[in-house]
Amino acid sequence: MYPLSVVLGLSVTDLGRSIDWYRTVFELGPPDLEPVDGLVEFRHGPIWLQLVQSDQRPAGAKAVANFEVADVAAERDRLARLGVDVGPLEHVPGAIDYVEFADPDGNPLILHSTLEPATSEVASGPAAQVWGTVKARDARALIDFLVQRFGFVESAAFVDDGRIVHAQLDWPEGGGVMLGDARDGDGWTLTPGTAGFYVASERVEELYAAASTAGVTIHKALARRDDGSREFAVRDPEGNLWSFGSYRGEPRRTGG
């Protein structure tokens, strides 16, 4: 059996309160679906989160909703600032870090981060992967735009004779982009302003709201696609297109 999707259903006694709570804690937009009265669904990463109005709290054993996040320590700090009664950061050596908490109806929730296996004592870059590259008329201005407007992390920027010859921007949710100032005769001819990127994120609505407020040029407004994902696109100051969406691609094929 190969599931096409996963729906996590949680019974709640006050649907309006729970919608607000889950939107705040998990940084969600409005419900994606409201198929019947008393039921809403959020598409959250690879799953559907379903909240169902119930007059009584369910008795007996409860399923535990366990979400993997990039940095569980940072998420724990954020939950604490929101006033959520979150447990201490627990550590399972060589496996995961995790925290436990509950929603207003007592449904148990867990956030965890998978620990990377230690390979050496020397700090190294990320594992082999595909990186997007872009040449810029003003690399420093483009770096500042991506960092300040969307939250990319500037991990490196090497300057030679006043020009950025190589910079690395990491996307907090995985992947990144490499860029530098365009120079004649550098053996890597890319016309500035003609690149396009797709950035997967679980914070699409938040990013769109921030970009709109900051006056970023919106190329395509936020919309829901036929597959249920949300996506919008912007132009950076160089003219490159950046699409931000919740779709993370298809599962990697295994076996023959």
TORBABA-721136 format. One line per 4 residues: number of its first residue (from 1); for each residue x, y, z of N, C-alpha, C. Coordinates in steps of 0.02 Angstrom, whole numbers, plus 50000, padded with zeros to 5 digits. Layout:
<rs>
NUM	X:Y:Z:X:Y:Z:X:Y:Z; ...
</rs>
This chain:
<rs>
1	50042:49940:50000:50000:50000:50000:50044:50062:50000; 50027:50110:49957:50063:50174:49955:50013:50230:49964; 50009:50260:50024:49960:50313:50036:49972:50373:49990; 49918:50401:49964:49924:50461:49923:49926:50524:49966
5	49897:50521:50025:49900:50577:50072:49885:50550:50142; 49900:50592:50191:49886:50574:50261:49845:50630:50292; 49790:50611:50324:49747:50659:50358:49751:50644:50433; 49770:50693:50472:49773:50687:50544:49712:50722:50573
9	49665:50682:50601:49603:50710:50628:49606:50718:50703; 49588:50776:50728:49588:50790:50800:49520:50817:50820; 49491:50788:50874:49427:50812:50900:49439:50871:50947; 49400:50924:50939:49407:50984:50980:49338:51005:51005
13	49336:51036:51063:49272:51056:51092:49251:51127:51073; 49298:51167:51050:49283:51236:51029:49321:51248:50964; 49287:51239:50908:49320:51241:50843:49353:51309:50830; 49318:51363:50845:49347:51429:50833:49410:51441:50872
17	49409:51423:50937:49468:51430:50979:49526:51388:50952; 49510:51326:50932:49562:51281:50908:49592:51305:50842; 49550:51332:50797:49576:51359:50735:49627:51414:50749; 49609:51460:50794:49655:51514:50812:49719:51486:50842
21	49713:51437:50886:49771:51409:50921:49818:51375:50871; 49791:51333:50828:49834:51298:50780:49864:51345:50729; 49827:51396:50709:49856:51445:50662:49915:51481:50694; 49908:51498:50758:49962:51534:50792:50022:51488:50805
25	50011:51429:50833:50065:51385:50852:50101:51356:50791; 50064:51337:50740:50095:51305:50681:50103:51354:50623; 50089:51418:50635:50099:51471:50584:50063:51454:50519; 49998:51440:50526:49957:51421:50469:49917:51481:50443
29	49897:51476:50380:49850:51524:50353:49779:51502:50369; 49730:51531:50336:49660:51510:50347:49651:51437:50327; 49599:51403:50352:49588:51333:50332:49585:51327:50256; 49614:51273:50231:49612:51261:50158:49545:51233:50136
33	49514:51195:50180:49449:51165:50164:49402:51170:50223; 49338:51181:50210:49285:51178:50260:49227:51139:50228; 49235:51073:50221:49187:51033:50182:49118:51030:50213; 49112:51031:50279:49047:51029:50313:49052:51072:50376
37	48995:51089:50404:48995:51127:50466:49030:51087:50521; 49071:51122:50560:49104:51089:50615:49167:51051:50597; 49192:51061:50537:49254:51026:50516:49294:51071:50470; 49358:51079:50485:49404:51117:50442:49467:51076:50431
41	49501:51090:50375:49563:51056:50360:49616:51105:50337; 49677:51095:50363:49735:51134:50343:49783:51087:50307; 49809:51109:50251:49865:51072:50221:49928:51100:50252; 49966:51056:50285:50025:51077:50323:50083:51032:50303
45	50126:51058:50258:50180:51016:50234:50152:50956:50198; 50173:50895:50215:50151:50835:50179:50086:50806:50205; 50053:50836:50255:49993:50807:50284:49935:50856:50281; 49875:50829:50294:49816:50870:50306:49799:50867:50380
49	49792:50923:50412:49773:50928:50482:49699:50944:50485; 49660:50899:50515:49587:50905:50516:49564:50917:50588; 49525:50970:50599:49497:50985:50664:49421:50974:50660; 49395:50934:50706:49325:50915:50705:49291:50936:50770
53	49237:50975:50764:49200:50996:50823:49168:50936:50857; 49178:50930:50923:49148:50875:50962:49122:50904:51027; 49063:50880:51049:49035:50906:51111:49072:50882:51172; 49107:50826:51167:49143:50798:51223:49214:50780:51202
57	49259:50785:51250:49327:50763:51237:49328:50687:51231; 49366:50660:51184:49368:50587:51176:49398:50554:51238; 49369:50498:51258:49395:50460:51315:49445:50408:51292; 49484:50383:51340:49530:50329:51324:49593:50354:51290
61	49628:50307:51257:49692:50322:51226:49683:50372:51169; 49734:50414:51161:49734:50464:51107:49795:50454:51063; 49785:50467:50999:49842:50466:50953:49886:50526:50967; 49950:50519:50956:49998:50574:50966:50018:50601:50897
65	50008:50666:50887:50030:50698:50825:50103:50719:50833; 50146:50693:50791:50218:50705:50796:50241:50739:50732; 50268:50800:50738:50289:50839:50681:50365:50848:50681; 50397:50835:50624:50468:50848:50619:50479:50920:50597
69	50525:50955:50630:50542:51024:50614:50618:51029:50606; 50640:51084:50576:50711:51091:50563:50751:51104:50627; 50723:51144:50673:50759:51163:50734:50710:51162:50792; 50706:51106:50827:50656:51099:50879:50671:51144:50939
73	50734:51159:50952:50751:51204:51007:50723:51274:50994; 50731:51298:50933:50705:51364:50916:50629:51365:50919; 50598:51310:50895:50525:51306:50898:50500:51304:50970; 50536:51269:51013:50516:51268:51084:50518:51338:51114
77	50570:51376:51098:50575:51444:51123:50517:51486:51098; 50498:51476:51035:50443:51515:51006:50377:51498:51041; 50365:51433:51053:50304:51412:51087:50301:51441:51157; 50358:51441:51192:50359:51468:51260:50342:51542:51260
81	50367:51579:51209:50351:51651:51205:50277:51662:51191; 50245:51614:51158:50173:51619:51144:50131:51600:51205; 50164:51576:51258:50127:51558:51318:50104:51486:51318; 50128:51445:51271:50110:51374:51269:50147:51337:51325
85	50112:51292:51360:50143:51253:51413:50180:51195:51381; 50243:51207:51363:50283:51158:51326:50334:51127:51373; 50346:51062:51365:50392:51026:51408:50464:51042:51391; 50510:51013:51430:50582:51026:51418:50606:50993:51354
89	50661:51018:51328:50691:50988:51268:50723:50922:51289; 50700:50867:51258:50725:50800:51273:50773:50780:51218; 50824:50741:51236:50877:50722:51189:50884:50646:51187; 50879:50617:51128:50893:50546:51118:50958:50542:51077
93	51013:50525:51109:51078:50527:51075:51079:50490:51009; 51104:50524:50957:51110:50493:50891:51045:50485:50854; 50990:50511:50882:50925:50501:50850:50887:50566:50841; 50855:50590:50895:50814:50650:50890:50819:50693:50953
97	50801:50757:50946:50783:50801:51001:50707:50812:50995; 50671:50817:51051:50599:50826:51046:50571:50862:51107; 50511:50891:51098:50473:50921:51152:50401:50898:51148; 50368:50896:51205:50299:50875:51208:50256:50932:51235
101	50194:50938:51209:50146:50987:51233:50077:50963:51212; 50026:51002:51225:49958:50982:51208:49919:51043:51184; 49867:51030:51145:49824:51085:51123:49772:51100:51178; 49729:51150:51169:49682:51168:51223:49635:51112:51244
105	49626:51060:51200:49582:51004:51218:49620:50945:51246; 49686:50954:51255:49725:50900:51283:49752:50850:51233; 49743:50863:51167:49772:50818:51117:49848:50823:51121; 49882:50766:51131:49955:50768:51138:49990:50782:51072
109	50040:50825:51075:50078:50845:51016:50153:50840:51031; 50191:50823:50980:50264:50819:50986:50296:50854:50927; 50348:50893:50940:50391:50919:50887:50459:50886:50896; 50490:50866:50840:50556:50836:50846:50600:50857:50788
113	50665:50854:50799:50715:50864:50747:50760:50803:50745; 50773:50779:50684:50817:50721:50676:50889:50745:50680; 50930:50709:50718:50999:50728:50726:51041:50699:50669; 51086:50741:50642:51132:50718:50591:51187:50676:50623
117	51204:50618:50594:51258:50579:50622:51324:50615:50616; 51365:50611:50669:51431:50642:50669:51477:50604:50623; 51509:50639:50577:51553:50606:50529:51626:50622:50542; 51640:50681:50570:51709:50699:50584:51709:50757:50632
121	51766:50773:50659:51771:50830:50704:51779:50895:50666; 51790:50892:50601:51799:50951:50560:51731:50973:50533; 51714:51036:50544:51651:51061:50518:51650:51057:50442; 51596:51032:50414:51591:51024:50342:51526:51054:50317
125	51522:51064:50252:51462:51091:50222:51408:51039:50218; 51351:51057:50190:51296:51010:50184:51313:50953:50137; 51276:50898:50143:51287:50841:50099:51277:50861:50026; 51304:50820:49981:51300:50834:49909:51227:50846:49889
129	51215:50898:49849:51148:50916:49829:51151:50964:49770; 51094:50984:49744:51092:51030:49688:51081:51101:49714; 51122:51148:49690:51117:51218:49710:51099:51260:49650; 51054:51307:49659:51041:51356:49607:51095:51410:49608
133	51111:51437:49550:51162:51489:49545:51134:51549:49506; 51158:51608:49523:51135:51668:49490:51192:51719:49488; 51197:51755:49433:51243:51811:49427:51203:51876:49435; 51233:51925:49468:51196:51986:49484:51234:52048:49461
137	51198:52101:49445:51230:52165:49433:51256:52195:49498; 51219:52182:49553:51239:52206:49619:51224:52150:49668; 51272:52106:49678:51262:52047:49720:51247:52066:49792; 51280:52118:49818:51267:52137:49887:51195:52160:49897
141	51169:52198:49851:51099:52220:49856:51051:52160:49851; 51067:52113:49808:51024:52054:49801:51027:52011:49864; 51086:52002:49893:51093:51965:49956:51051:51997:50010; 51057:52062:50018:51019:52098:50070:50944:52090:50059
145	50922:52093:49996:50851:52085:49980:50826:52016:50003; 50862:51963:49986:50840:51896:50002:50844:51882:50077; 50893:51910:50110:50901:51900:50182:50847:51939:50220; 50838:52002:50203:50793:52045:50241:50720:52033:50225
149	50704:52017:50163:50633:52010:50144:50607:51939:50154; 50650:51888:50147:50625:51819:50149:50659:51774:50200; 50712:51796:50232:50742:51756:50284:50796:51708:50263; 50823:51716:50203:50883:51676:50185:50939:51693:50234
153	50984:51645:50244:51040:51655:50290:51104:51661:50250; 51139:51717:50258:51203:51727:50224:51257:51688:50260; 51279:51633:50229:51330:51590:50259:51401:51608:50238; 51408:51639:50179:51474:51658:50155:51467:51711:50101
157	51517:51755:50098:51521:51806:50045:51594:51825:50037; 51625:51804:49982:51696:51817:49970:51704:51874:49920; 51743:51923:49939:51751:51984:49899:51822:51988:49871; 51826:52006:49808:51890:52017:49775:51885:52081:49734
161	51929:52129:49750:51931:52193:49714:51862:52227:49714; 51828:52224:49771:51765:52258:49778:51705:52222:49751; 51714:52163:49722:51659:52125:49694:51649:52060:49734; 51587:52039:49741:51574:51974:49772:51584:51920:49720
165	51635:51879:49730:51650:51826:49682:51611:51763:49697; 51593:51754:49760:51553:51695:49778:51518:51708:49845; 51453:51694:49846:51415:51699:49908:51369:51638:49913; 51356:51619:49974:51311:51563:49987:51255:51585:50033
169	51193:51578:50010:51135:51592:50050:51098:51527:50063; 51087:51511:50127:51052:51450:50145:50979:51465:50160; 50935:51421:50136:50864:51427:50152:50852:51388:50217; 50822:51418:50269:50816:51385:50334:50780:51317:50330
173	50737:51307:50281:50700:51245:50275:50733:51194:50229; 50795:51209:50208:50833:51162:50166:50852:51191:50099; 50914:51176:50077:50938:51200:50012:50965:51270:50017; 50977:51299:49959:51004:51367:49957:51022:51388:49887
177	51057:51444:49882:51076:51472:49817:51146:51500:49823; 51184:51496:49769:51250:51526:49765:51249:51581:49713; 51282:51637:49728:51279:51694:49682:51342:51735:49687; 51348:51781:49640:51405:51826:49639:51393:51881:49588
181	51438:51931:49587:51433:51984:49538:51452:51959:49469; 51416:51981:49418:51431:51962:49349:51495:51997:49327; 51539:51959:49294:51602:51987:49268:51615:51958:49199; 51639:51999:49154:51656:51975:49087:51715:51927:49091
185	51710:51874:49053:51767:51828:49047:51779:51784:49107; 51727:51774:49149:51739:51732:49208:51723:51658:49194; 51703:51643:49132:51691:51573:49114:51624:51545:49136; 51583:51587:49165:51517:51564:49188:51467:51618:49168
189	51444:51614:49106:51404:51667:49077:51330:51657:49093; 51303:51698:49136:51233:51699:49152:51209:51772:49151; 51161:51786:49109:51137:51854:49103:51099:51874:49166; 51120:51927:49200:51085:51948:49261:51011:51962:49248
193	50970:51942:49296:50899:51956:49292:50858:51906:49254; 50887:51849:49234:50850:51800:49193:50841:51733:49228; 50860:51728:49292:50855:51664:49327:50786:51655:49358; 50770:51593:49374:50707:51577:49408:50719:51524:49460
197	50686:51530:49518:50695:51483:49573:50627:51464:49603; 50623:51403:49627:50566:51381:49666:50591:51365:49736; 50559:51395:49787:50579:51387:49857:50522:51354:49895; 50534:51294:49921:50482:51258:49959:50481:51284:50031
201	50421:51295:50056:50415:51322:50124:50349:51302:50155; 50348:51296:50221:50287:51285:50258:50257:51351:50282; 50288:51407:50264:50267:51473:50288:50246:51518:50230; 50212:51490:50181:50197:51527:50119:50156:51589:50133
205	50102:51581:50173:50059:51639:50186:50097:51694:50223; 50138:51674:50271:50177:51723:50309:50226:51760:50264; 50260:51723:50220:50308:51754:50174:50272:51802:50126; 50214:51781:50102:50177:51823:50055:50154:51888:50088
209	50129:51883:50149:50107:51942:50185:50165:51990:50197; 50223:51962:50216:50281:52005:50230:50306:52038:50165; 50307:52000:50110:50330:52028:50046:50284:52084:50023; 50219:52072:50029:50170:52122:50008:50176:52186:50049
213	50184:52178:50114:50190:52236:50158:50253:52276:50143; 50308:52240:50125:50372:52273:50112:50376:52304:50042; 50324:52296:50002:50324:52326:49935:50363:52287:49883; 50376:52222:49896:50410:52180:49847:50366:52173:49785
217	50396:52172:49726:50358:52164:49664:50329:52094:49660; 50262:52089:49663:50228:52024:49660:50216:52007:49587; 50244:51950:49566:50235:51928:49497:50171:51887:49489; 50157:51843:49538:50095:51805:49540:50069:51806:49612
221	50006:51824:49620:49977:51827:49687:49971:51757:49717; 49966:51755:49783:49959:51691:49818:49895:51657:49795; 49901:51593:49778:49844:51555:49755:49853:51481:49773; 49798:51445:49775:49802:51374:49787:49800:51337:49720
225	49846:51290:49712:49851:51252:49650:49803:51192:49652; 49797:51158:49595:49751:51101:49590:49770:51045:49638; 49836:51039:49655:49857:50986:49700:49850:51005:49773; 49821:51064:49787:49810:51085:49856:49865:51128:49885
229	49922:51134:49851:49977:51174:49876:49963:51248:49864; 49999:51290:49902:49993:51363:49894:50058:51390:49866; 50053:51442:49824:50113:51467:49791:50103:51540:49770; 50158:51578:49772:50159:51645:49745:50228:51657:49716
233	50235:51711:49677:50299:51725:49645:50313:51800:49648; 50377:51817:49654:50399:51886:49656:50457:51896:49608; 50471:51960:49594:50532:51978:49557:50579:52013:49606; 50643:51994:49604:50692:52028:49646:50716:52092:49611
237	50756:52133:49643:50778:52196:49611:50815:52187:49546; 50843:52127:49534:50879:52113:49472:50833:52091:49416; 50771:52071:49433:50724:52046:49384:50715:51971:49386; 50753:51935:49427:50745:51863:49433:50678:51846:49465
241	50650:51788:49447:50587:51765:49474:50599:51715:49531; 50563:51725:49586:50566:51680:49644:50496:51657:49660; 50484:51592:49655:50419:51564:49672:50425:51529:49739; 50379:51544:49785:50378:51513:49851:50315:51472:49856
245	50322:51408:49873:50264:51364:49876:50269:51310:49928; 50212:51281:49945:50211:51228:49996:50223:51159:49967; 50224:51152:49900:50236:51088:49868:50311:51070:49874; 50326:51012:49900:50395:50991:49912:50418:50936:49864
249	50382:50924:49810:50404:50874:49763:50376:50805:49781; 50386:50759:49735:50362:50691:49745:50412:50650:49786; 50387:50597:49820:50433:50555:49859:50486:50524:49813; 50547:50518:49839:50601:50488:49801:50587:50415:49788
253	50599:50394:49726:50588:50324:49709:50642:50280:49740; 50622:50223:49763:50670:50175:49792:50662:50108:49757; 50716:50070:49757:50713:50005:49725:50715:50009:49650; 50699:49954:49617:50704:49951:49544:50640:49970:49509
</rs>
